[in-house]
Amino acid sequence: MHKQPALAADCVVFDDEGRLLLIRRKNPPFQGQHALPGGFVDYGERMEDAALRELKEETGITGRIVRLIGVYSRPDRDPRGHCVSAVYLVGADGQQPIAGDDAASAEFVANYRAEKLAFDHDEIVADALAQLSGPKAS
C-alpha cells in the first residue's frame, strides 16, 4: 500500500483587541501546550469546511473564512507522521470561545507571542501577521 500524508486544516483567529485564539491541547502530541484550533480533514470534506468544523468543535465559535494564509507541508511538522495543513485566516465577530472536543481550554490570548506553540504554529502565526501588516492586495 502506498503511503500518503494526512490532511489537516487550521485556523488563525484574532479578536478586535488583536488577541489570538488558542486552544490548550488535551491529548498528545504537545499535550497541555497552546495550539491553533484545527484538525484532520474528513474524507469527502472540503478543506475550508474542515477548518470551520474543527473551529466550532474545539472552541464553539462559528467562523467565516477570510483567506488562505498558506499550506504547510514540511514532513517533520507533526511527530505522528507527515501531515499537510491548509491554514486559514478566520473571522469570528466578537464570539467568546468555549473549549470542546480535544481542547482542554480555548481562549483569546493577548501575550501569544510569548508562548511556544505546538507543531509549527509559531511559524504560521508569524506568516499571518506578516500578511496582515504587509501591503494590501488590490
C-alpha positions as CSV (number, residue, x, y, z in Angstrom):
1,M,0.0,0.0,0.0
2,H,1.3,3.4,-0.8
3,K,1.8,5.9,2.0
4,Q,0.4,9.4,1.7
5,P,0.4,12.4,4.0
6,A,-2.6,13.2,6.3
7,L,-4.5,16.4,5.5
8,A,-5.4,18.9,8.2
9,A,-6.9,22.4,8.3
10,D,-6.1,25.0,10.9
11,C,-7.4,28.5,11.8
12,V,-5.8,31.8,12.8
13,V,-8.4,33.9,14.5
14,F,-7.8,37.4,16.0
15,D,-10.3,39.3,18.0
16,D,-10.9,43.0,17.9
17,E,-8.3,43.6,20.5
18,G,-5.6,41.8,18.5
19,R,-5.6,38.7,20.7
20,L,-5.1,35.3,19.1
21,L,-7.5,32.4,19.6
22,L,-5.6,29.4,21.0
23,I,-6.6,26.1,22.4
24,R,-4.6,24.1,25.0
25,R,-4.2,20.6,23.7
26,K,-5.9,17.9,25.7
27,N,-4.1,15.0,24.0
28,P,-0.6,14.1,22.8
29,P,1.4,15.2,20.9
30,F,2.1,18.5,22.7
31,Q,-0.4,17.7,25.4
32,G,-1.0,20.8,27.6
33,Q,0.6,23.2,25.0
34,H,-1.2,26.0,23.2
35,A,-2.0,25.5,19.6
36,L,-4.1,27.0,16.8
37,P,-7.6,25.4,16.5
38,G,-7.7,22.8,13.8
39,G,-7.6,19.1,12.9
40,F,-7.8,16.4,10.3
41,V,-9.9,16.7,7.2
42,D,-12.7,14.0,6.8
43,Y,-13.0,12.0,3.6
44,G,-15.2,13.9,1.2
45,E,-14.8,17.2,3.1
46,R,-13.6,20.5,1.6
47,M,-10.5,22.0,3.4
48,E,-12.4,25.2,4.2
49,D,-15.3,23.2,5.7
50,A,-12.9,21.1,7.8
51,A,-11.3,24.3,9.2
52,L,-14.6,25.8,10.2
53,R,-15.9,22.4,11.6
54,E,-12.7,22.0,13.7
55,L,-13.0,25.6,14.9
56,K,-16.6,25.0,16.0
57,E,-15.8,21.6,17.7
58,E,-12.8,22.9,19.6
59,T,-13.9,26.4,20.5
60,G,-17.6,26.7,20.0
61,I,-17.0,29.6,17.5
62,T,-18.8,29.8,14.2
63,G,-16.3,31.4,11.9
64,R,-16.0,32.6,8.3
65,I,-13.0,32.1,6.0
66,V,-11.3,35.4,5.2
67,R,-8.4,34.0,3.2
68,L,-5.8,31.2,2.9
69,I,-2.7,32.0,4.9
70,G,-0.7,29.1,3.4
71,V,-0.1,25.4,3.1
72,Y,2.4,23.9,5.4
73,S,3.9,20.6,4.3
74,R,7.3,20.0,6.0
75,P,7.3,16.2,6.6
76,D,8.5,16.6,10.2
77,R,5.9,19.2,11.3
78,D,3.8,16.6,13.1
79,P,5.5,13.9,15.2
80,R,2.7,11.5,14.3
81,G,3.7,11.5,10.7
82,H,3.7,13.6,7.5
83,C,0.7,16.0,7.7
84,V,-0.1,18.7,5.3
85,S,-2.2,21.6,6.6
86,A,-4.0,24.4,4.9
87,V,-4.3,27.3,7.3
88,Y,-7.0,30.0,7.0
89,L,-7.4,33.4,8.5
90,V,-10.9,33.2,10.0
91,G,-13.3,36.0,11.2
92,A,-15.2,35.3,14.4
93,D,-17.1,38.6,15.0
94,G,-16.9,39.0,18.8
95,Q,-17.8,35.4,19.8
96,Q,-16.4,34.0,23.1
97,P,-14.7,30.6,22.9
98,I,-15.8,27.6,24.9
99,A,-13.5,24.6,24.9
100,G,-14.8,21.4,23.4
101,D,-13.7,18.2,21.6
102,D,-10.0,17.6,22.1
103,A,-9.3,21.1,23.5
104,A,-8.6,21.3,27.3
105,S,-9.2,25.1,27.1
106,A,-9.9,27.8,24.4
107,E,-9.2,31.5,24.9
108,F,-8.1,34.6,23.2
109,V,-4.6,35.2,24.3
110,A,-3.1,38.7,24.4
111,N,0.6,37.6,25.0
112,Y,0.6,34.9,22.4
113,R,4.0,36.0,21.1
114,A,5.5,34.8,24.5
115,E,4.0,31.3,24.1
116,K,5.8,28.4,22.4
117,L,3.0,27.0,20.3
118,A,2.6,23.3,19.3
119,F,3.7,21.9,15.9
120,D,4.9,24.7,13.6
121,H,2.2,27.1,14.7
122,D,4.7,29.8,15.7
123,E,5.8,30.0,12.0
124,I,2.2,30.0,10.9
125,V,1.2,32.9,13.2
126,A,4.3,34.8,12.0
127,D,3.2,34.3,8.4
128,A,-0.3,35.5,9.2
129,L,1.0,38.6,11.0
130,A,3.3,39.4,8.0
131,Q,0.3,39.2,5.6
132,L,-1.8,41.4,7.8
133,S,0.8,44.1,8.2
134,G,2.1,43.9,4.6
135,P,0.9,45.8,1.6
136,K,-2.8,45.2,0.8
137,A,-3.6,43.2,-2.3
138,S,-5.8,45.1,-4.8
